[in-house]
């Protein structure tokens, strides 16, 4: 997919363009595929290097969630049934994906990744704010609908769900689009940073069709480093998606280079001792290797000494693609902010109404930091100079009325975590009084710290 397709059509505050792309029978908006010159690629060409076979899932209009569940749980079944455990697990995936979609929606519209007027063209063809609020309400309803409930075609998922799934997985999602003669084309969904109109950075999903030659080269790079991609298979002529299972290969490739995982989950497999011995022999090597060289020797060494996620980074380096952020979203924190975001969107859609914003609890998640130096800033904690200046200029305003309130909450959260971690790790070193390790305690200690320049230097620099 080209960048202009990824970013969507141009929007203004009053009007947006409404294109009409074709729909498959299962409700997915199909991107235009780009076959490479020469022989068409059959589905096994893409799946055989990974030992992949299809898993059939129930067809009820929500097969995308069941298919992703089947792919990511390493099931041995060839046909997924809606048992209570399966429904529960697939519902968790769906709920978390929609949490991300609802969290991202306003910023996705602002940076032109999502066109709400197109999504709801029959109801709200012109006003962006009204369409955004209505689309948010639709997401809210779908987020709680169980995956084993049949739904009408008007509620079928689109590529916005696939983009959010990649963001939820925190790695690329590959969809193999297969025709009646078993010819397959590849769609790749991932995520990246986008620049908002206010100068802030917003991470969201993107992607689409990849030409066959590029797709084959990309998946070969995955196979060479034993990185198992996340696959879904779309068969429009059947009106459904399939999951993909990889048998024992999924566990073996995950265990390679990851001693803790191998010892925790793989001791009963007949290949366990061989994998362990190979890891030990590779770790004993002292010679230098060029990690970007796609050679058998380099690949073998990297497979046995790097965990899967780090090998995925090397795959991207070799393909000259940007590495993807591996930080996991705190879905619990995002969920607490959804009611406030809903109220804000409703106020934008109808400023004459008094939409009360419910008070939401704040969930702190303290990062564990054992290394030296400054606390790491997450993707969501990065802030532009312009946004920071707006926050400082609005310090007397009500927090929920600030344009950058979400960023301010994130900054408070990350600062509290960094200060709390510093207090716990440095208390004994600097002979500080005992306390709860909170930012409130930090404020109470400031007077003491002003007389200890070296301690302040350790805290702030």
N, C-alpha and C positions, 0 to 999 in steps of 0.2 A: 504494500500500500504506500502511496506517495505521501509526503508530508502534508500536502494540502487536503488530502482526504482525511488523514488522521486528525487534523485540526478542525475539520468541519467547515460549514459555510459561515460567511460573515454575519454577525448579529449586531443589532442596535437595540437601544432601550425600548423602541416602539414596534419594531417590525423585524421579522426574519424570513428567509427564503424557505420554501417547503418543497424539497425534492421528493420523488416517488420511486425509490429503489424497489426491485422485486423481492418478494418474500418466498422462502421455501415452505414446504408443507408443515414443517415443525415450527415455523415462525421466526426463523433466523434471517436477518438481512444479509444476503450473500454479496460479498465483495467481488469485483471483477478479477478473475484469475489471470495469470500471465504465464502460459506455457513456454518453456524454453524450446528453441529449435531442435529438431531431431525426434527421436523415439519418445512417445509418451511414457510417463512413469506410472507403473501399476502400484496399487496399494502395498503389496508385499515388499516392494523396493524400499519403502520408508520404514516398514515395521520389522523386517527380518533381522537387521543388525541389532535390534533390541529384544529379539525373541517375543515380539508382540503378537497377541491374538485378541480377537474382539470379544467383548462382554455385552450381551444384549440386555437392555434395561426396559422396564415397562413404558409404553407409549401413552402418555396422558397429557401432553402439552408442557410437561416440566422435566423432560428427560435429560436436560442439560445438567441438572443438579445430581440426579442419580448416576449419570455417566461419569461426572467428576468424582463422585464418591467411590464408584467402582474402580476407577483408575488409581486413586490415591490410597486405597486401603489394601492393595495387593491381594484381592480376593482370588480364590482358585476356581470360582464358579464361572461357567460360560454364560449363564443366564441369571441375572440379578432378580431376586424376588423382594417384594416390599414386606420384609419381616419387621418386627417392632424395632430391632436394633438398626436395621438399614434405614428405616424412616427417620429414626432419631438422629443418626449420624448425618444423613443427607440434609435434614432440616437445619442442623448446626451450620453446615457449609452455606446453605442458602441464606440463613439469617445473617451470618457474618459478611457474606458478599454484599447483601443489601445494606448492611450497616455502612460499609465503605462507600457504596453508591450514594447513599443519602448524605453522608458526611461530605463527599466530594461535589455534590450536584451544583451548588451555587458557584463554586470556583470553576467547575468544568464549563459552566455556561459562560462565565466571565472570560475564560481564556479560549473559548470557542471550540472546545472538545465535544460538547453536547449542545445540540440545537433543540430546545424544548418545544419550539413551535412545530418542528417536524415530528417529534415524538407524539405530540398531541394535536396534530394538524386538523383533525375533524372537530375538535372542541374549541381550541384556542389558537387560531391561525396567525394572530398578529402580535399580541402583547407578551413580551418575554417574561415579565415578572409574574403575570397571571399563569402563564404556561409552566414556569418553573415551580410555582407553589402547587399547581395541580399535579405535575409529574412527581413531586415529592410525596404528595398524598397517595398517589398510586404505588410508589415504592414502599410506603409505610404499610399499605394493605398487603402487598405481595410478600413483604418480609415475614409476615406471620402466617401465611398460607402454607399448609403442610404439603410436602412434595408428592404425597400419594393421592392428592385431590385433583381430579380432572379439571382443566380450565379451558375456557373458550379461546378462539384464535386471537381475540383482541388483547389478551394478556400474555401471549407468547413472548418469550425472551428474545432479545436482540443482541447485537454485538456489544452493546454497552455492558451486558452481563459477562461476556467473555473477557472484556478488558478488566472489569472489576475482579474477576476470578484470578487473573494473572497477578493483580496487585495483592489479593488475598494470599495467594501461594507464595508471593515474593520471588517469583521466577517465571520465565516465559511459559505460555500455554500454546501448544501446537494443535491445530484443528485440521484434520485431513479430510478434505471435501472430495467424496468419491462418487463417480457417475455410474450409470448402469453397466458399463463395460469394465468396471473396476479401475479406470484411470483415476489417479488421485492428484489433487493440487493442495498446496499447503497454505494455511493461514497461521500467522504467528502473532500472538498477543503478549504485550509486555507493559511496562510503565516507564515514565520518565518525568522530569521536572518541566513545568511550563511557567512562563512569566505572566503574572496577572497584571491587569491594567494599573493596579496601585503599586506595582514594582515588587510585589512579594513573589515567592516561589511556591508553586503548588504541584505536588506529585500526584499523577493520576494515570489510568490505563490508556493504552493506545495500541495500534497495530492493525494488521489486516493481511491481504494476500501477498505472498512471496512467489517470485518466479521459480519454476521447477529447478533450474540449474542452481540457483542460490540456495534453495531449500535442501537440495541433495548435498551440497558442499557443507551447509550448516550442520545437518544431522550426522554427516560423516565425522565432523569435528567432535560432536557429542560422543559418538560411538568410540572414537579413538582414545578418549580419556575416560571411558566407562561412566559417562554422565547420562543417566536415564531421563529422557524428556518426559514431560507430562503431556499425554496424548488424549484427544477425543477424536472420534471418527464420525463425520456427518454424511449421511446418505439421504439426500433430498428426495430421491424417488421413493423411499420408504417412509419419509416423514419422521425421521428419528435420528438420534445420536447414539453412539456406542461408547462404552468405556474400553480401555485396553489393559490387558493383564500381561505380565512378563514372567510369571512363574518364579522359580528360584533366583533368576537373574537379578531381580529388583533388590533382594536382600544381599546377595553377594556383592553387587556393585556398590551398595551403600556401605557394606562392611569394609571394603578395601580402603585402606588409608585412615580408617576410623576405629582405633583399637577399642575404645569404650563401647561403641555400638556393637562391634563384633562379639565382645565378651558378654555383653548383656543379653543379646538376642540370637546369636548364631552358633552357640557352642554345640548344638545337636546336629548341625549340618555336616555332611561328609567332607565338605571343602574347607571347613573351619581351620584345621591345622595347617593346611597348605597356604591359605591366605595369611595366617599369622606368621608363618615362617618367612614368607615372601616379604611381608612388611618389615620384619626384623633385619633381613639381609639388605634391603634397600636403605633403611635408616642408618646402616653401618657404613654406607659409602661416603667417601670424603671428596670425590672428584666433583667438579662443577659441571652443570648441564645447562643448556640454553632452553628455558622453559617454552619459548615461542617456537622452537623447532619441532615440527610434527614428525618426529622419528620414533621408531619402535623403542629405542633405548630411553629417550626422554619420556615418552608416554608411560612406559612400564614403571619408571621411577616415580613419576607424579601420581600415578594411580595408587601406588603402595605407600606414599608418604603424605598425601593431601586428602582431607575430607572432601566429600562430594561438592559442597558449596564452593570451596576454594578452587576445585577443578572446573566448576562452571565459570568462574571468573577467568580462568586461563583460556577456556573455550572462547569467551567473548574477546579476550585480548588477541587471540589468533585470527578471529574473524574481523578484527578491527571494529568491534561493536562496543559501545560503552558498557562498563560493568553496572549491574543493577544493585541498588541498595538492598541489603539483606536484613535490615532491621524489621522485627516483627511488630505489627500493629497491636496496640493494646485495645482490643475491641470493647472491653468493659468501659474504658474511659470514653471512647467514641459514643457508646450507647447513652451515657449520661448526658451528652450534649445534644442529642437528637431533638428533644422537646423544645429547647431554646432555639435551635435552628429552624424548626417548623414555624414557631411563632414569628421569627424574624422574616421568613419568606412570606408569611401571610400579611405582615405589615407592609412589605414592599408591594404585594399584589393589590392591597386595598388600604391605603394610608388613612382613610377616613374611619376605619374600624379600630377599636381599642383592643388589640390582641394581647392579653396578659401573658407574660413569659414566666413559666413555672420555675421555682427555685430548684436547682439541681445540685445534688451532692457532688463533691469533687473527689475523685479517686486518685490517690497518689501512688505512683509506682516508682520505687527507688531503684535506680540503676546500681548494680554492683560494680565498683571500680577498684581494682587492686593495684593498678599500675600508677606510675608517677605522672605528673604533668596535669594539664587542665582536663576537666571533665569533657567527654565527647558530646558534641551537639548532634541530636538526631536530625533526620531529614525534615521533620515537622517543626524542629526548633530553630531552623535557620530563618533569619529575618533580614530584609533589606534595610539599608540606611533610611530610606524614605518612610518605610513602615514604622521603624523604631522612632523616628522623629514625630510621626503622627501620634504614636502612643504617648510619648512624653508630653506633647502639646495638649493631649486630652486627659491628662492625669486627674483632673477635677470632675470629669464626667462620670456618669453612672457606667460601670463596666459593661452592662448588657446593651448599652446604647452606642458603644464605640464601634466604628467600622472594622477595627482590627481586634475585636474581643476574643476571637478564637485563638489568634496568635498570642495575645496577652496571656490567656489561660495557659497556653503551652509553655510560654516563657516562665511563668510562675512555677509551673510544675517542674520544669527542668532545673530551674535555679534552686528550688526547694530540695530536689533530689541531690544536686551537686553539693549544696551546703551541708545537708545531713550526712552525706557520705564522707565529706571532708572532716566533719566533727568526729565521726566514729573512728576514722583511720588515724587522725592526728591528735586526738585528745591526750593520749598518754605521752606522745612525743613532746608536746608543748605544755604539759602539766596544766591542762585546762580543767576547770571544775566539772564534776560529773553532771549529766543531764540526759534529756531524751534524744539528743541529736537532731533537733528540729531547727527550722529557720527562725522560729520565735526565740529559741535559746540563743541563736547566733546574734540576734538583735540586742539581747540583754548582755552579751559578752563584748559588744563593740567597744564600750568604754575601756575595758581591760585591754583589748587588742590594740587600741590606739597607742598604748605605751610599749608595744612589742612589735617593732617594725619588721623584724624577721618573720614573725608569725603572719602578719598582714601580707607580706610578700609571698609567703607560702600559700595563703588562701586565694589571693587575687591574681597571681601570676603563674 
